[in-house]
Amino acid sequence: MKKIFFACSLLSLLTLLSSHEFWLEPDKFIYDRGDEINVSFLVGENFEGENWTGDSSKIYSLVYYYGGVKDEIPRKLFPGKGDTLHLRQYDEGTNMLTYNSYSSFINLEATEFNKYLEEDGLTNAIEYRKEHNETDSAGKELYMRSVKTIFQVGAIKDETYKRATSLPVDIIPQSHPYKHTDGDEMSFKILYKGDPFTNALVKVWHHNKGETIKMNLKTDENGFVKFPVQTKGRWMVSCVKMEHLDRGPTKLYVPWQSYWGSCTWGYY
């Protein structure tokens, strides 16, 4: 019988997109069975983040995968303010935690909006704004967080890491993160709403001994990206999908919806 203990406090996900990346980060990535597992929800630049604080009003889903089990963590477990999820896992295996937010609204001045579209390779939005003479218009946007982390408990390494999820942007390793040696190549398949996310700008972050190295890559026609790894420090793969929204009947028209995805793992 699988035994799991949850106790948690969480965050309200309200911030400016000027902080960009959002990810899940356990206090470590390799655990012994029965260890307390503390997962922070972080936002920041250069893979250096700060905890968010608040309540659970922005949680659309928070799901814990382990040993063939899919556990939806109920929102009622997050009555107060805080920024950390506490777990305790009594079975060995590979574990994955996914988080999907509700959409939040942001309104950015045109120059700032254009800058972030450039930084994140959102060429579809850039071209649309040019074609419709909107480059000098403010950027009204709904944004959603779509993130996961993969960590290891004990010696048993199973296939939990490659389970497809309901995340709008799903970043899926094609090999086990904890079976690699230095210099091995890792491949990831990136899906958007279940289909390959092609020609997408993907940022790969590696933080080790106080230094962060970033690579910018593009997915191929099947949504794949690959790169060599070192089995030290912590890693993140991230990407963004931006969609133009059709004007609805409401006067409160928001033209853009973005989905921010990330996947983290590490070796400590």
N, C-alpha and C positions, 0 to 999 in steps of 0.2 A: 504494500500500500504506500502511495506517495504521501509524504508528510511535508507540509510547508507552513511557515509562520509569516504573517504579514503584520506590520505595524508601521504606520507612516504619517508623515505630514508633507504637504506639497505646496505648490506655488500657483499664483495666478500669472498667466502668461501675457502680461501687458508690458511692452517695451517698444522703443523705436527700432526700425530695421537698420539704423546706423550701427547697431551692434552685430548685425549680420548673423554669423553662425550660431546654431543652437544644437546641443547634443546632450546625450546621457553619459554620465561618467561614474562608474563604481569607484569606491575608495581603493580597490585593487581589482585585478581581472582574474587572478588565479586564487581559488579558495580551497580550504579543506572542508569536508562535509560538517555541517553544524555551525560553521562560522557565521557571524553576523555580516550581512551584505548591505552596504550603505550606498545608494545610488543618488548622485546629485544631478540636477537639471541645470545646465549651464548655458550661458549666452556670452558671446564675446568675439574678439578678433584674434587671429594668429594662434588658434587652439589654446588660448589662455582665457578662461572664463570666470564669471562670477555667478554665484547662486541667485536664482530668482526667488522672490518671496510673495506670499499672498494666499489665496484660497484655491479651491478646486473648480471654480466656475468655468474654466476653459478646457477642462478635460472632456474630450469626446470618447477616447478609449485609452486604456492602459492595460496591456496584456502581457502575461508572463508565460513563457514557453519552456518546458523542461520534460525530459523523459517521455515524450509522446503526449504530454498533457498541455492543454491550452487553458490558462486561468485568467478570466477577466477580473481585474481588481476593481471592486465596487467603489464608486465615488463616495459612498457613506463612510469609508475609512479615512477620509480627508476632511474632518470637521473644522480644523483650525488652520493657522498660518504656519508656514515653514517652507523648507526647500529640499527635503531629503526623503527618499523612500527607503524603508528598512525591511529587509527580508532575512529569512534564515532557512537554508536549504539542507535537508537531512539525507538527500540521495545524491550520489555522484552522477555527473553527467555535464553536458554542455547546456548552458542556459541562455535565453534570449528575452530581453524586455523591450516592448515596443510602446511608443506613445504617439497619439494623434490628437491634436488640439482642435477645438472649434476655430472657425475663422475669426480674426480680429481685423478691425479697420485702421488704416493709416492714410494720412494725406500729406504728401511730401511736396515741397517747393520744386519747381520744374528742374532746376539745375541739379539738385540733390537726387531726384528721381532718375534723371538721365544718367548720372554718374553711376548709380548702383545697377542700372540695367547694363551698362558697359562692363562693370566689374564682374558681373555674374553671367555674362555671355548671353543675355536675353535678347537676341537679335530680332526675334519675331516682334517683340514689343517696340523695339527701337524703330524697325521698318514701318510698323503700323502707324506709329506716331508721326513719322516723317510723311508718309503717304496721305495722312488725314490732317496735316498741318496742326498737330497737337504737341510738337516738340517743346513749345514754350508754355504748355499747360501744366498745371499741377498734376501730380500722380496720385490718383485716388485708387486705393487697392485694399482688397481683402487678402490676408495671408494666413496660411495654415502650417503648423509644424508636423513633421512626419518622420519620426526618428526611432532608432533602435540601438541597443548595445548587446554585445555577445561576450559572455564570460564563462569561465570553466570552474566546476566544483569537483574536486577529486580527480581520479585518474581516467575515468571512463569518458571517452570522447565519442559522442553520437552525432546524428545528423540534424539536430535541432537547428543548427546555424543556417541551414538552407531551406527552412520552411518558408513558403510564401505567406505573406500576411495581407491584411486589408489596408495597409498603409497606401495612400495615393501614390507616393514615390517610394518604391520598395527597392532597397539596395541589397542584393543577395550575393554573398560569397559563393563561388563555385567550388571551393575546396575548404577544408577545415582550417580555420585560423590558427588553431593550436597544435597542428601536426606539421607545421613548416619548419625549415631550418633557414639560416641566414642565406640570402641570395635567391631563394625560391621565388618564382613568379606567382602572384595571386591574380585571379580573374574574378570580376564582379559582373553580374547581370543587373541592369537597372531597368525597372519597369515603371511605367506611368499608367495607373489605372488598369494594370494587368497586361499592357502591351509594351514591347521594347521601346525604351526611351532613346531614340537615335539622335546622333549628332549633338549630344548635350555636353555642355561644359561641366567637367567633373573636377573637383578639387580634392587632392589627396594630401593629408597632413600627417606628419610623423614628428612626435615630440619625444626627445630623449635627452637626459642630463641637462635640462634647462634650455635646450635649443629646439626650435621648430623648423622643419623643412617642409615646403609646400611644392607640389607638382600640379600643373594644370593639364588635363587630358581631355580627349573627346571620345564619346562612345561611338562604336561603329554602327553599321546598318542593322545589326541585331541587338543593339543596346549593351554591348560588352565593352569593358575597359580592363586593362591589365597592367601590372607594374611589379617590380621586385620588392621584397620586404626584408626587413631585419627584425629578428625576434627579440627586440629590446624596446622599452618605452611603450608609448601608446599611439594608436593610429585612428584616423577618421577619414572616411570617404563621404563627400557631400555634394549635392547638386540642387538646382532649383528649376521648377517648371512654372512658366507664366502663361496664363490663358486670358484671351480677351472675352469679356462677357457681353452678350447681346443686351441691348437696352430693354428693360422690362417696363411694366405699367407704372412702377413707382417713380416719383420725382427724385428720390434719393438714389440716383444711378451711380454705381461704382463700376468702372470699365474693366478692372483687372482683378484676377484671382491668381495668387502665387502659392506654390506648394514647396516647402523647404524640407529636403530630406537629408538624413545623415545616418551613418553606421559607424560605431566605434568598437574597438577591441584593443587588447594590450597584453604585455608580458611581464607583469609584476604582481 
